């Protein structure tokens, strides 16, 4: 290009190139942050209204937990005082309390069992598939419920899903794009840790027509994985144990066995 | 194909940051995206001006810096006073990006048409 504009032309090109470089860096940084937010922190969206609601929920929960901590501290000091005063009976009481807490899922449990890993199918459904079929490619709250139910039915003694202990009033439900267990939102993969008879549990899950059979879209989808483990740890329930409506009814007559 | 240089520059910058793993605080995520959009606007505007022989280096450079910062600040201000100024910036900048790109395309087509007629 031999023209008087030749020099000027190349000069604008260099300026633009320089700033394109900066632009590329900006784009990469923006993309990276979005990815960090979406994948690492487990927040499914950066949309403000959704986040605001989640934040309000979270704040409420924190508040109630804080209240509970204060209550518990007060109670603990009461117990300690009672322990200092009480004699041999306190040992018995302590054991009983421990066993009650263990049954309620308020203590960590360990032992042999199985872990089940559920994840959305790696294959995507064909674009023309009918919606009923598309559902089969993702893990839903009812799938997790089925697995937990089957595990309990086959002898599981302690179960946690993604470190959320399943206790008497645990709910497993679908809220928007995520699944909440004990009101804690979580995303796939879902790791179900169950302590109990590994053989029985595995065969119960795998029996023909059983829960695993529902996930046979085809061999490659890889949605369910079951592993037996010798040393499993199921965490204690960490949420609120506050009862607002129910109060215990004292049994009539003799309480002690 | 004079646009190869800017495109290569953008790619190099992109991969440099992407694989260097620079930590970015999630709090500024939306402002960063907006800044990137403002950058896109400036660069497309620069290319357009260059093709139209109206390029001025100082306007281009200052425009890039000021627009990028201003877009971020405006969005921040909007967040503070509860008005979604973020969207206003996205619409304005996005519109300009489209306009610039379409003008670039037109210039290009005219040039091709002219060179055909000459040959």
Contacts between the chains, C-beta under 8 A, distances in Angstrom:
chain1	res1	chain2	res2	distance
A	5	B	53	6.5
A	8	B	53	7.8
A	8	B	55	7.4
A	9	B	2	8.0
A	9	B	50	7.3
A	11	B	57	7.1
A	12	B	46	7.1
A	12	B	49	7.4
A	12	B	50	3.9
A	12	B	55	3.9
A	12	B	57	7.3
A	12	B	60	7.7
A	13	B	2	6.0
A	13	B	5	5.6
A	13	B	6	7.3
A	13	B	50	6.7
A	14	B	5	7.6
A	15	B	46	6.7
A	15	B	55	7.6
A	15	B	57	5.4
A	15	B	60	5.9
A	15	B	61	6.9
A	16	B	5	7.7
A	16	B	6	4.8
A	16	B	43	6.2
A	16	B	46	4.6
A	16	B	47	5.7
A	16	B	50	6.3
A	16	B	60	7.6
A	17	B	5	4.5
A	17	B	6	4.9
A	17	B	8	7.5
A	17	B	9	4.2
A	18	B	9	6.9
A	19	B	39	7.2
A	19	B	42	6.6
A	19	B	43	5.6
A	19	B	46	6.7
A	19	B	60	7.4
A	19	B	61	7.4
A	19	B	64	5.2
A	20	B	5	8.0
A	20	B	6	4.0
A	20	B	7	7.1
A	20	B	9	3.9
A	20	B	10	4.2
A	20	B	13	7.1
A	20	B	43	5.5
A	21	B	9	4.1
A	21	B	10	6.7
A	21	B	12	6.2
A	21	B	13	4.1
A	22	B	13	6.3
A	22	B	39	6.6
A	22	B	64	7.4
A	23	B	10	5.6
A	23	B	13	6.8
A	23	B	36	7.0
A	23	B	39	4.0
A	23	B	40	6.2
A	23	B	42	7.8
A	23	B	43	5.2
A	24	B	9	6.7
A	24	B	10	3.8
A	24	B	11	6.2
A	24	B	12	6.6
A	24	B	13	2.8
A	24	B	14	3.8
A	24	B	15	7.8
A	24	B	16	7.6
A	24	B	17	7.4
A	25	B	13	4.1
A	25	B	14	7.0
A	25	B	16	6.5
A	25	B	17	4.5
A	26	B	13	8.0
A	26	B	32	7.0
A	26	B	35	5.6
A	26	B	36	4.2
A	26	B	39	5.0
A	26	B	68	7.5
A	27	B	10	7.5
A	27	B	13	7.9
A	27	B	14	5.7
A	27	B	36	4.8
A	27	B	39	7.6
A	27	B	40	7.8
A	28	B	13	7.0
A	28	B	14	4.4
A	28	B	15	7.3
A	28	B	16	7.5
A	28	B	17	3.8
A	28	B	18	4.3
A	29	B	17	5.4
A	29	B	22	6.8
A	29	B	24	5.5
A	29	B	32	5.7
A	29	B	36	7.6
A	30	B	29	7.4
A	30	B	32	4.5
A	30	B	33	4.4
A	30	B	35	7.5
A	30	B	36	4.5
A	31	B	18	7.2
A	32	B	17	7.2
A	32	B	18	6.4
A	32	B	22	7.6
A	32	B	24	6.1
A	33	B	24	4.5
A	33	B	26	6.1
A	33	B	28	7.5
A	33	B	29	4.1
A	33	B	32	5.8
A	33	B	33	7.8
A	34	B	29	6.2
A	34	B	33	7.1
A	36	B	24	7.2
A	36	B	26	6.2
A	37	B	26	5.2
A	37	B	29	5.9
A	41	B	26	7.2
A	46	B	29	6.3
A	46	B	30	6.8
